[in-house]
Amino acid sequence: MSAGRRVLIPGGTGGVGEGVVRACLAAGAQVVVPTRSERRAAEFRRILGAAASDRLQVVVHDYTTLEGAERLVAGLGEPLDDVVAPIGGYWGGRPLQAIDAADRQRVFALVLGPVRTRSAGDAPPGWISADLIGEVAVAVSASAEPGREIRLPDSAAAAKVLDLLRGRG
Ligand SMILES: NC(=O)c1ccc[n+]([C@@H]2O[C@H](COP(=O)([O-])OP(=O)(O)OC[C@H]3O[C@@H](n4cnc5c(N)ncnc54)[C@H](OP(=O)(O)O)[C@@H]3O)[C@@H](O)[C@H]2O)c1
């Protein structure tokens, strides 16, 4: 992901999402984070503090139905370059890569082990951090890799993936 790219991060207010949002902002991207409530929007801005630059747009919108998601994207105006979706909970449908509409884009599924989020600060060092997940999302976007599943069980695996994506592996 390079400076100026426009990325939508549904689930960005969450523990994993925080790391993705921070990494995308640090990479210079324009970041749009939808959230289902004003309360969560305000809380998230407080959590980010100075990292919540003017390149961050937090939009209160229910995107949890297909119609809601379509309205969200239509209302954004400018086209999106990337979507990273660390959304809470499990979805009982097909894997994301198998969604028919996805064949026009590269789609990656980052399969996570337990994550060191802001609410699991004293987790073992081997757990992957939300910040590292963000780095992988940025590196995936910047790479020419075809879409696929990427397994990230722990921080060592994530470091190897990052080396490969950055052409050092
Ligand atoms: N944390 C871990 O250790 C871990 C490990 C492996 C996999 N994962 C996966 O990573 C993803 C994110 O986990 P997380 O720990 O960051 O979760 P989280 O802190 O609960 O955050 C999830 C975010 O998703 C949004 N969301 C949208 N629709 C939702 C719905 N129907 N129900 C609940 N939340 C919804 C919420 O945003 P708003 O409330 O602002 O709308 C929330 O901030 C999940 O799919 C989880 O299974 C997490």
The ligand as an SDF file (V2000), in Angstrom:
LIG
                    3D

 48 52  0  0  0  0  0  0  0  0999 V2000
   -8.5040  -10.9800   18.7380 N   0  0  0  0  0  0  0  0  0  0  0  0
   -7.9530  -12.1700   18.4380 C   0  0  0  0  0  0  0  0  0  0  0  0
   -7.1280  -12.7260   19.1870 O   0  0  0  0  0  0  0  0  0  0  0  0
   -8.3090  -12.8590   17.1380 C   0  0  0  0  0  0  0  0  0  0  0  0
   -7.6450  -14.0540   16.7950 C   0  0  0  0  0  0  0  0  0  0  0  0
   -7.9490  -14.7010   15.6040 C   0  0  0  0  0  0  0  0  0  0  0  0
   -8.9140  -14.1790   14.7620 C   0  0  0  0  0  0  0  0  0  0  0  0
   -9.5610  -13.0170   15.1170 N   0  0  0  0  0  0  0  0  0  0  0  0
  -10.5860  -12.5110   14.2030 C   0  0  0  0  0  0  0  0  0  0  0  0
  -10.2940  -11.1560   13.8450 O   0  0  0  0  0  0  0  0  0  0  0  0
  -11.5120  -10.4500   13.6560 C   0  0  0  0  0  0  0  0  0  0  0  0
  -11.5080   -9.1800   14.5460 C   0  0  0  0  0  0  0  0  0  0  0  0
  -11.3280   -9.5620   15.9040 O   0  0  0  0  0  0  0  0  0  0  0  0
  -11.2070   -8.4580   17.0600 P   0  0  0  0  0  0  0  0  0  0  0  0
  -10.6340   -9.1300   18.2450 O   0  0  0  0  0  0  0  0  0  0  0  0
  -10.5460   -7.2390   16.5190 O   0  0  0  0  0  0  0  0  0  0  0  0
  -12.7600   -8.1480   17.3410 O   0  0  0  0  0  0  0  0  0  0  0  0
  -13.4070   -6.8090   18.0200 P   0  0  0  0  0  0  0  0  0  0  0  0
  -12.3910   -6.1060   18.8670 O   0  0  0  0  0  0  0  0  0  0  0  0
  -14.6970   -7.2560   18.5880 O   0  0  0  0  0  0  0  0  0  0  0  0
  -13.6710   -5.8500   16.7720 O   0  0  0  0  0  0  0  0  0  0  0  0
  -14.4740   -6.2220   15.7140 C   0  0  0  0  0  0  0  0  0  0  0  0
  -15.0510   -4.9980   15.0340 C   0  0  0  0  0  0  0  0  0  0  0  0
  -15.9610   -5.4650   14.0300 O   0  0  0  0  0  0  0  0  0  0  0  0
  -17.0390   -4.5730   13.9300 C   0  0  0  0  0  0  0  0  0  0  0  0
  -18.2680   -5.3220   13.6200 N   0  0  0  0  0  0  0  0  0  0  0  0
  -18.9960   -5.1760   12.4880 C   0  0  0  0  0  0  0  0  0  0  0  0
  -20.0400   -5.9820   12.4580 N   0  0  0  0  0  0  0  0  0  0  0  0
  -20.0210   -6.6570   13.6080 C   0  0  0  0  0  0  0  0  0  0  0  0
  -20.8810   -7.6530   14.1650 C   0  0  0  0  0  0  0  0  0  0  0  0
  -21.9660   -8.0900   13.5140 N   0  0  0  0  0  0  0  0  0  0  0  0
  -20.5580   -8.1410   15.3670 N   0  0  0  0  0  0  0  0  0  0  0  0
  -19.4460   -7.6960   16.0270 C   0  0  0  0  0  0  0  0  0  0  0  0
  -18.6000   -6.7610   15.5580 N   0  0  0  0  0  0  0  0  0  0  0  0
  -18.8910   -6.2560   14.3540 C   0  0  0  0  0  0  0  0  0  0  0  0
  -17.1210   -3.8020   15.2460 C   0  0  0  0  0  0  0  0  0  0  0  0
  -17.1480   -2.4270   14.8660 O   0  0  0  0  0  0  0  0  0  0  0  0
  -18.2110   -1.3480   15.4630 P   0  0  0  0  0  0  0  0  0  0  0  0
  -18.7010   -1.8530   16.7840 O   0  0  0  0  0  0  0  0  0  0  0  0
  -17.4030   -0.1000   15.5540 O   0  0  0  0  0  0  0  0  0  0  0  0
  -19.2880   -1.2520   14.4380 O   0  0  0  0  0  0  0  0  0  0  0  0
  -15.8390   -4.1370   15.9960 C   0  0  0  0  0  0  0  0  0  0  0  0
  -15.0700   -3.0000   16.3240 O   0  0  0  0  0  0  0  0  0  0  0  0
  -12.6640  -11.4260   14.0060 C   0  0  0  0  0  0  0  0  0  0  0  0
  -13.1480  -12.0070   12.8040 O   0  0  0  0  0  0  0  0  0  0  0  0
  -11.9710  -12.4740   14.8640 C   0  0  0  0  0  0  0  0  0  0  0  0
  -12.6170  -13.7320   14.7690 O   0  0  0  0  0  0  0  0  0  0  0  0
   -9.2770  -12.3450   16.2770 C   0  0  0  0  0  0  0  0  0  0  0  0
  1  2  1  0
  2  3  2  0
  2  4  1  0
  4  5  1  0
  4 48  2  0
  5  6  2  0
  6  7  1  0
  7  8  2  0
  8  9  1  0
  8 48  1  0
  9 10  1  0
  9 46  1  0
 10 11  1  0
 11 12  1  0
 11 44  1  0
 12 13  1  0
 13 14  1  0
 14 15  2  0
 14 16  1  0
 14 17  1  0
 17 18  1  0
 18 19  2  0
 18 20  1  0
 18 21  1  0
 21 22  1  0
 22 23  1  0
 23 24  1  0
 23 42  1  0
 24 25  1  0
 25 26  1  0
 25 36  1  0
 26 27  1  0
 26 35  1  0
 27 28  2  0
 28 29  1  0
 29 30  1  0
 29 35  2  0
 30 31  1  0
 30 32  2  0
 32 33  1  0
 33 34  2  0
 34 35  1  0
 36 37  1  0
 36 42  1  0
 37 38  1  0
 38 39  2  0
 38 40  1  0
 38 41  1  0
 42 43  1  0
 44 45  1  0
 44 46  1  0
 46 47  1  0
M  CHG  2   8   1  16  -1
M  END
$$$$
